[in-house]
Amino acid sequence: MAFLFEILFTALNIYSWILIIYILLSWFPGARESSFGEILAKLAEPFLEPFRKIIPPLGMIDISPIVAILVLRFAASGLRELYYMIVTL
């Protein structure tokens, strides 16, 4: 049981880093058009798209990825707390 929770927690952390790297690629011209950028786009865009539909950009700044990362972090925290609740029973 602990192994399953650890795998899920690790997957959420890795996905958070994928989103962060994908966001940082937007600061470098042409980086998202590289093969690495396209792979990250295929991984990140399906998760970011619903947030972009709900949260409009503020001028030139898109804050939806920040909200998406926060949601992932809250999910990871909730998963960790759920694990501790189950273990202490």
N, C-alpha and C positions, 0 to 999 in steps of 0.2 A: 504494500500500500504506500509506504513512504517513497519507494522508488518511482511510482507513478506520479505522485505529487512533485517530486524533484524534477522529473522529466518535463512536466507541464510548466513548472516555474522557470526552468532553464529555457524552454521554448519561448515563453513570453519575454524573457530578458533578451534573448537573441533577436526576436522580432522587433523589440524596441530599438535595439542597435541598428538593425536594418533600416528602420524608419529614420533614425537620426542621420545615418550615412546618406540615405537618399535625399533628405532635406538639405544636407550640406553640399551635395553635388549641384544643387541649383545655384550655388555661389560661383561655380567655375563654368565658363562658357564651353559648351560642347560636351561637358562631362556626362550629361544624361543621354546623349546620343551614342556614347561608346557602348561596347558590348556589356561591360560591367554595369553601366547605368541602365541599360535596357533590362537586364536580369533583375536589378533592384526595382525597376518600375513595375515589372510583372508581379513581383512579390508585394510591393507596397501600395500600389494604386487601388487594388480591390478593397483594401481596408480604409484608405483615405477618402475614397469617393463619397461614401455616405456622409462623412463629416463635411466635405466641401459643399454638398448639396444643402446642408443645414446652416452652416456658418459662412456668411459672405466675407470676402476679403476686406480688410480695412485699408483702403487706398491700394498701395502696391504690396501690402503685407498680407500673406495668407496665414492666419493663425489656426486653421483647422488641423494641421499636423501636430501642433502643440497639444491641442485638446485630445487628439487621437493617442498621443504618447501618454498623456495623463490617464486616459481610460485604460490603457494597457498596464500602467503602473498600479492603478487601483485594482485591476483584476488580479495582478500578481500578489498584491498585498492581501486581497480577499482570499485568494487561494492559500496563501501561507497561514492566514488566521484559521481557515477551515481545517487545514491539516492539524494545527495545534489543538483545535477543539476536539477533533476526532481522536487524537493521540491521548489527550488528557482524560477522556471518558473512561 
